Structures are given as C-alpha cells and as structure tokens.
Amino acid sequence: MGKTGIQKFFSFVAETRRELDRVTWSTRKEVVITTIVVFVIALVASLFFALVDTMWYRIVHFLIGT
C-alpha cells in the first residue's frame, strides 16, 4: 500500500532536513567579504558605463552639431 499525503509530507520534510545537514554554509566573514566585493565591482562597472555613456553622448552631439 502506498504512502498517504501526510506520510509523504513528513517524509519530504525529513529528507529536506537531512539534505540541509549536508550543506556547507559560508562563514559570516566570507559573506561580508563577498558582499563588499560585489558592491565594489558594481560601483566600478557603473562608473565605467557612465564614462562610456558620456563619451558617446559627446561624440554623437559633436557629429550632429547640436
């Protein structure tokens, strides 16, 4: 005879807990460092694209004369 809905649910929860026990969680220090790196890269990328956008704006306006 197959499992009922409640049995399947509790089996799923138990399997999920076992899988979460196997997960290697990052330390707080690793998370902070990674977050800082992401913010720095985002800042550098935004500055780069702002510079490129300004350059293209000036080139286009120079060429069309407005």
HUMODA-V638814 format. One record per residue. RES is the residue in one small letter. PHI is phi in whole degrees, -180 to 180 (* if undefined). OMEGA is omega in degrees with one decimal (999 if undefined). D_FIRST is the distance of its C-alpha to the first C-alpha in Angstrom with 2 decimals. Layout:
<<RES & PHI & OMEGA & D_FIRST> <RES & PHI & OMEGA & D_FIRST>>
This chain:
<<m & * & -176.8 & 0.00> <g & -78 & 179.5 & 3.82> <k & -76 & 175.2 & 6.85> <t & -82 & -179.5 & 9.15> <g & -61 & -179.8 & 12.67> <i & -67 & 179.7 & 14.27> <q & -64 & 178.2 & 12.16> <k & -63 & -179.9 & 12.92> <f & -62 & -178.9 & 16.47> <f & -67 & 175.6 & 17.05> <s & -66 & 178.0 & 15.72> <f & -62 & 180.0 & 18.15> <v & -62 & -179.7 & 20.90> <a & -64 & 178.9 & 20.58> <e & -64 & 179.0 & 20.77> <t & -63 & 178.4 & 23.68> <r & -62 & 178.3 & 25.50> <r & -63 & 178.7 & 25.25> <e & -65 & 179.5 & 26.69> <l & -65 & 176.2 & 29.43> <d & -67 & -178.9 & 30.44> <r & -85 & -176.2 & 31.24> <v & -68 & 173.9 & 33.46> <t & -95 & -176.4 & 37.18> <w & -88 & 177.2 & 38.85> <s & -71 & 175.9 & 42.49> <t & -78 & 178.7 & 45.10> <r & -60 & -179.9 & 47.11> <k & -62 & 179.1 & 50.14> <e & -63 & -179.8 & 48.38> <v & -65 & -179.7 & 47.19> <v & -64 & -179.1 & 50.73> <i & -62 & -180.0 & 52.40> <t & -63 & 178.7 & 50.07> <t & -63 & 178.3 & 50.61> <i & -63 & 179.1 & 54.37> <v & -60 & 179.4 & 54.30> <v & -62 & 178.9 & 52.43> <f & -64 & 179.7 & 55.00> <v & -65 & 179.4 & 57.91> <i & -63 & 177.9 & 56.68> <a & -63 & 178.4 & 56.10> <l & -65 & 179.6 & 59.63> <v & -63 & 179.7 & 61.21> <a & -64 & -179.4 & 59.45> <s & -66 & 176.3 & 60.51> <l & -65 & 178.6 & 64.09> <f & -61 & -177.9 & 64.13> <f & -69 & 175.2 & 62.92> <a & -65 & 178.3 & 65.37> <l & -64 & 179.3 & 68.16> <v & -63 & 179.2 & 67.24> <d & -63 & 178.5 & 66.95> <t & -64 & 178.9 & 70.36> <m & -62 & -179.9 & 71.89> <w & -65 & 176.9 & 70.66> <y & -59 & -178.9 & 71.82> <r & -67 & 179.4 & 75.30> <i & -63 & -178.2 & 75.50> <v & -64 & -179.8 & 74.51> <h & -68 & 174.7 & 76.92> <f & -67 & -177.2 & 79.68> <l & -70 & -178.8 & 79.18> <i & -92 & 170.7 & 79.10> <g & 75 & 177.2 & 81.83> <t & -111 & 999 & 80.48>>
